[in-house]
Amino acid sequence: MSLSLLVVGAACDGDGGEGGGDERAGQTPSEARTSEVTAIAVGAGAREVAVSAGAVWVVDDVDETVVRIDAGTGEVTDEIEVQSPRGIAATDDAVWVGGSELSRIDPNSLAVTAVVPMTAGSTVDGVAADDETAWVTTEGGLLVEVDAATNSVVEEIPIDGRFPKVAVGEDAVWVTPGEFGASELQRVDPESAESTTIDLEGEQLGSVTAGNDAAWVVRDEVEVCRIATDTEFDCADLGLDALDDDIQSIAFGEGALWAAVQGDAITDEGYRVLRIDPESLVVLGEIDTPGASFFDIAAGEGAAWVTDAIAQDSSVFKIET
């Protein structure tokens, strides 16, 4: 299924300040563009998604596989068996997949080349990686550092939250607590393992992503915050409906910030992807996407990629940038 859709989203201008929540509704998008949306069938339970090495990697937790999609053709090329997969991150040299343990897949041979045990009773909830290190958050309240050269655990750092999410940037690892009533973002120095907290002054923090010396976090399901330093942040009201809309996931890549917005779960209306300026947090466009239950979003290889799964029928939507 392929749809050609016009980006017609608008978003809003305002003065930002430290810890502020300025509204940005009503500003005309700085550009109009046409994006082609293609649905790719990937099995029964598409969850987390990552992009690297010319491919898109999708966790299917129902079929217990990692699905490889050729980023150029949009075709499913391979399925790699991984027990109880959960969470994924990818670099040019490795695809890291969570679960009761951390599995490493070679993106060329597609073989599972290493399995890194986690602390007993710890289930992986989030995975992030750069070329040298994989970072894993567990439901046991740990941030686990794994050396990519030796495939071994270097350090376990206590963190807050029941279902923490993680992102890695140029000089920091960012962790959200993933539970209601917790608004403190943790910044971990990858060299010293020292942790600092930034209170984003909300009721709940969601998805987190990082890049270009900044991090972005979903606050209270309909706002996005940009964190540039240990103490300064700017939060934007994107003009979403607090009752019907829910930012399920965000990703940085292809020169933009991308947000997968859940719409009305009963009518399946209002599902869309926002393209956001990563500096100003102004929405540059909205791409209507025929989803039913968004789970995750990633950006790379000339597109944004959104996973959607409901009733044992799941897809990845490719949104060409």
HELIX and SHEET records of a PDB file:
SHEET    1   A 5 SER A   2  LEU A   6  0                                        
SHEET    2   A 5 THR A  34  GLY A  43 -1                                        
SHEET    3   A 5 ASP A 313  GLU A 320 -1                                        
SHEET    4   A 5 ALA A 303  ILE A 310 -1                                        
SHEET    5   A 5 PHE A 294  GLY A 300 -1                                        
SHEET    1   B 5 GLY A  20  GLU A  23  0                                        
SHEET    2   B 5 PHE A 233  ASP A 237  1                                        
SHEET    3   B 5 GLU A 223  ILE A 227 -1                                        
SHEET    4   B 5 ALA A 214  ARG A 219 -1                                        
SHEET    5   B 5 LEU A 205  GLY A 211 -1                                        
SHEET    1   C 4 ALA A  46  SER A  52  0                                        
SHEET    2   C 4 ALA A  55  ASP A  60 -1                                        
SHEET    3   C 4 THR A  65  ASP A  70 -1                                        
SHEET    4   C 4 VAL A  76  GLU A  81 -1                                        
SHEET    1   D 4 ILE A  88  ALA A  90  0                                        
SHEET    2   D 4 VAL A  95  VAL A  97 -1                                        
SHEET    3   D 4 GLU A 101  ILE A 105 -1                                        
SHEET    4   D 4 VAL A 112  PRO A 117 -1                                        
SHEET    1   E 4 VAL A 124  ALA A 129  0                                        
SHEET    2   E 4 THR A 133  THR A 138 -1                                        
SHEET    3   E 4 LEU A 142  ASP A 147 -1                                        
SHEET    4   E 4 SER A 152  PRO A 158 -1                                        
SHEET    1   F 4 LYS A 165  VAL A 168  0                                        
SHEET    2   F 4 VAL A 173  THR A 176 -1                                        
SHEET    3   F 4 GLU A 184  VAL A 188 -1                                        
SHEET    4   F 4 SER A 195  ASP A 199 -1                                        
SHEET    1   G 4 ASP A 246  GLY A 253  0                                        
SHEET    2   G 4 ALA A 256  GLN A 262 -1                                        
SHEET    3   G 4 ARG A 272  ILE A 276 -1                                        
SHEET    4   G 4 VAL A 283  ASP A 288 -1                                        
END                                                                             
